[in-house]
Amino acid sequence: MSRAAFKFELYVAADSLNSAQAKANLQAICLQYLPGRHEIEIVDVFREPQRALAEDIRMTPTLLKVSPRPARRIIGTLSQTQRVLDTLGLTAAPP
């Protein structure tokens, strides 16, 4: 997916429970609300600590919406779907 409409970076702490939940929740949200229009990059803060520092990641899991602008940041497991959709600027009804 090189020309995805939505690009996300999910910063995680290895395979911790919260990180695993955030990955699963983000994938489910993207499949339901952004099918074929998203790209997710998983960044493990233990493997790429300098990148996490550069993005000012202080807690995991943290989701960054890179594009489209404006950029957004959500901390947590992404389990509250409506709150995630609102923060990302997405509609509640799937396409």
Residue pairs with C-beta under 8 A, 6 or more apart in sequence:
1 36
1 38
1 39
4 37
4 38
4 39
5 34
5 37
5 38
5 67
5 68
6 30
6 34
6 37
6 38
6 39
6 65
6 67
6 68
6 88
7 38
7 39
7 41
7 65
7 66
7 67
8 26
8 30
8 38
8 39
8 40
8 41
8 63
8 64
8 65
8 66
9 41
9 43
9 55
9 63
9 64
9 66
10 22
10 23
10 26
10 40
10 41
10 42
10 43
10 61
10 62
10 63
10 64
11 43
11 45
11 52
11 55
11 57
11 60
11 61
11 62
11 63
11 64
12 19
12 22
12 23
12 42
12 43
12 44
12 45
12 60
12 61
13 19
13 44
13 45
13 46
13 60
13 61
14 44
14 46
16 60
18 60
18 61
18 76
18 77
19 60
19 61
21 61
21 77
21 78
21 79
22 61
22 63
22 76
22 77
22 78
23 42
23 61
25 77
25 78
25 79
25 81
25 84
26 40
26 63
26 78
27 40
29 78
29 81
29 84
29 85
30 38
30 40
32 94
33 85
33 90
33 91
33 94
33 95
34 90
35 95
43 51
43 52
45 52
45 57
45 60
55 64
59 75
61 75
61 76
61 77
61 78
62 73
62 74
62 75
63 73
63 74
63 75
63 78
63 84
64 71
64 72
64 73
65 71
65 72
65 73
65 74
65 88
70 89
72 87
72 88
72 89
74 84
74 87
74 88
78 84
82 92
85 91
85 92
